[in-house]
Amino acid sequence: MSEKHFRIALAGNANVGKSVIFNQLTGLHQHIGNWPGKTVEKAEGTLHFKGYTVDIIDLPGIYSLSTFSIEEVVSRDYIATEKPDLVINVVDASLLERNMFFTLQLLELETPLLIAINQVDMAKKKGIVIDYEKAEKLLGVPVVPTVAVSGKGIYSMLETAIEVIEQKRKISPLKPRYGKEIEERIEDLVILLSKVQLRYPARWAAIKLLEEDREVEKKVLEVSPEIVATAERFRDELVQLHGHSCPTVVSCERYQVANSISDEIQQITEPLKAPLRERLHRVTTHRIFGFPIMLASVLAVFIGIFSFGDFTSALLGDLLFGLKPAFDSVLGTGIIGELVWGGVMEGIIGGITVALPYILPFYFILYLFEDSGYLSRVAFLMDNIMHKMGLHGKAFIPVMLSLGCNVPGCLGCRIMETSRERLLTAFVVTLVPCAATSVIILGLVGAHVGIEWALALYIINLAIIFVLGRIAFKALPGEPTELIMEMSDYRIPHMSTVAKQTWFRLREFIVMAFPLIIAGSFVIKLVEVANLLEPIIDVFSPVTVAWLGLPAVTGIALIFGVLRKELTLIMLATLFGTANFAQVMTPVQMIVFTLVAMLYIPCVATIGALVKEFGWKKALLITVFEIVFALFVGGIAFRLLTI
Amino acid sequence: MNLPLTSLRNGESGVITSTDFSSEHGGMCGHRGRRGHWRKRFRVARFGKRLCDLGLTPGTKVTVVKSAPFNGPLEVSVRGSRLAIGRGMASRILVDVER
């Protein structure tokens, strides 16, 4: 074998610069997908170094290896069962104690380990000096200082990693010890566990049993119910001894070990003056200044994106529609030509003129905000308001995304911790008026009825979101969760990491949404060419004409809107033969039509995103509910407005 | 004085005495009632564990920096890190304060 192949996993807390290290290591050779069967992102990359081929897996940022979130379970299962050749634990130099708490758990998993103490430059500025040699001696594994953003220490980290894998370096990892009462019980359990077959190291499994870990308990129960019963008895005894629940006691003692290690290896001298990032934090979370700053930044982002988007979108549209004569000359203007152009090409053009001009800058700014640390401040400020719709602060981020486009909104629900929260947030997100919906609201009602009516529609939409969110929150089984979130220090975003995140997100959007938009537009074109539009108008007329009081042709417009919502307006203009809607529709009709268009269905790309994240059943449920609900609200509005 | 974290003034510190979310729901380890009850206890305990993982263990000094406007979450400083904690959860963390 000429080339050796290794697997290295990166693990660590959130916000320690892990993804920057991942980018430094893998450059453009990366692949971002999902963990099989889970909606947890999996980032993999390949690296060639001194004749070695190394696969790098970036595990999600987590604080513990318990079962709090899907991310934690994914990470520990990967380490315990896939057994990478080495785990590089990325540690924030400024927060050694909490990071060591995680390091200790990796040591308990008995995985080959290397510790990269990252952002040492920032720590130095905070007056933290770390003794790496002492750290290495105490932990028994190699410790390398790094500054990921500038690439400092990455090379020597890799060299050390290879040395450890090739066993050129003697290591004797620390076995974290607990207090006497716990340690005795761990040892008893280890004796019992070593007699059975288990995928996990015996000592780790013993500790997890004392921590009431349901996943490990389930696995042990399969092989030996007696061990679980013994563990339960031990837990009861420990509760009696310590007066706290067993997981608390174990965490507490683990933190004591983390504390004594971090105390030994670091010296802190507090800087005298509060640094800029600290003052920035105070201002952006201030009870008076916080909200205006947030409002101003969100508005600036939206105005910026929309003016950039409108301009670029028009430019791209003109450019691409300029291709039509060339197409016509090749395929002719017969049925085939019309199907290819009107069905396939217009779908592609529609996708391009939306994705590039709006979604690209949108994602870029989002990741810029996230990487800098501002998004967590926004979540902090918005927590209380989000509670009113049954969610918590973090959910504001997908909701904000949805104002641009519901698709990134749905995908953004991944930041919520539990599957219940994810589904609730996604439901709310699909009700948020996206940019295309805003085009309808402003272009139809705003332009032809009055801007105050457009505003009223927004307010009605907001009220509906609050009420439905609240109801879904009550109806969905499971305990509500609350905000627990770290607000890490502000930092200057790492541009190439942000750019890569933007690119991978954009690609995800294109791969998911484009086929749906194109297929949908092809089907509708087919219906049109086959002269089926008229019969469809008739089929829908009981709903559109009798129940909603709209002109019959609106049925067609609403069908087109499934592709992309702004198409309802474009189709309406085509069908009426005029864009001056005031001539052909009454104000009440325009309001009712907009109300229905606003609520009636998540567009086909959003449905695709829902299917991807939650499966067919839930996606269908949300879609059907929203169609019925929109028609119901539209009918009521028609009757109220014509009294 | 043993107080919930939410009743601390801005800038005030205390030592955590309890984060046992499970005790409120009657029964600790090994105490299993109806199935629904068990599930509830498990879920609630899960968040107690989360707080521990983030460093909010009994015996730890915690400082309330401020609370977000309109009765929003608390910003606390613990073990050198800055956390945002929802009010409902913060009210169940008991701390010993010297006043």
Interface residues (C-beta under 8 A of the other chain):
Chain A: Y63 S64 S66 T67 F68 S94 L95 E97 R98 F101 E211 E212 R214 E232 R233 R235 D236 L238 V239 H244 S245 C246 P247 T248 S251 C252 Y255 N259 H281 T285 R287 I288 G290 F291 S376 A379 F380 L381 D383 N384 I385 H387 H392 G393 G478 E479 T481 E482 L483 I484 M485 E486 M487 S488 D489
Chain B: S18 T19 D20 S22 S23 M28 C29 G30 K40 F42 R43 V44 A45 R46 F47 G48 K49 R50 L51 C52 D53 L54 G55 T57 P58 G59 T60 K66 A68 P69 F70 N71 G72 P73 E75 R79 G80 S81 R82 L83 A84 I85 G86 R87 G88 M89
